[in-house]
Amino acid sequence: MNRAVEVRALPDFKVWLRYADGTEGTVDLSSLVGRGVFAPLSDPAMFAKVHITDSGAVGWEDDQELCADSLYLQITGQNPADLFPSLRDAADA
């Protein structure tokens, strides 16, 4: 999997990401902000503290995290089997 190497908060609760393979793009997180564990992110100052965690997730200070792989899928329009061939192989078996 390609590792997220850079993330920046953008206006309107969007994040820009760049991955080790050079892929970059923007993901709109506004549908998550303010809901459940993501409620604190409705504060723009808190949302702006987005970073890449030690485990490679996209995260914030209060342990809210999003899987960088799922964000990569959103940016590229791929599906999980495109990134993880073992999923395709299991489905074919």
N, C-alpha and C positions, 0 to 999 in steps of 0.2 A: 504494500500500500504506500501511496505517496504521503509523506509527512507534511503537515501544515508547518510552515516556517515563519509566517508573518500574518498578523491580523490587525485590522484597524476598525474602530467604530466609525460609522457614518451617520448622518442625520436620518431621522425617521426609523430608528432601530434596525438599521442594516449594518452588516459587517462586510468588509472586503478582506479576502483571504488570498494568500499566495502559498503554493505547495512546492515541494522540492523538485518536482518535475517541470516547473515553470507555469503550471496551470494557475490562473488567478480569476477571480470573479467576485461578485457581490451576492449575498444572500439576505433576503428580507426576513427578519425575525419578529416583526411586529405582531404576528399572530400568537407568539409565545409570551411576549412581554406583558407583565401584569397578571399572568395566570399561574396559579399554583406556586411551585418553587421559584418561578421566574418573576413573581410579583415585585420583588425589590428592583428589578431591572427597568421598571417604568420610570425610575429616576434617571434622567439623562447622564448625570454625573457618575452614577453607578454603572450604567451601561458602557460608558466610555472607558471603564477599567478592564475591558476585555483583553485577554492575553492567551497565549498558548501555554497550557499546563505542562508540568514535567512528564505527564503520561501522553502528551500529544493532543489532548482534547482542547476545545475552545472553551475557555472558562472565565469566571469572574470571582471576586473575592469571597463571596459567601458560599463557595462550593457548588455553584450552579455550573454545569458543564454540558456541552453538546459534543457529540461524536464528530470528529473531524472527517471521518470517512463518509458519514451521511451528508455533511455539507459539501464534500467533494462531489458526491453523486448529484446533488442539486445543481451545482455549478456546471457540471459536464453533461447533465442529462442522461447519464448512464444508469444502469440498474446494477444491483449487487453482483449478479453473476458475471458481469463484464469485468469487475474488479477482483472478484474471488472465484477463479475458475473451478475450484472444488465444489462450489454450489451448483454450477452447471453440470459437472460430472456426476454429482449425487442425484440430480434430477433426471439425468439420462439413464441412470442405472435401474 
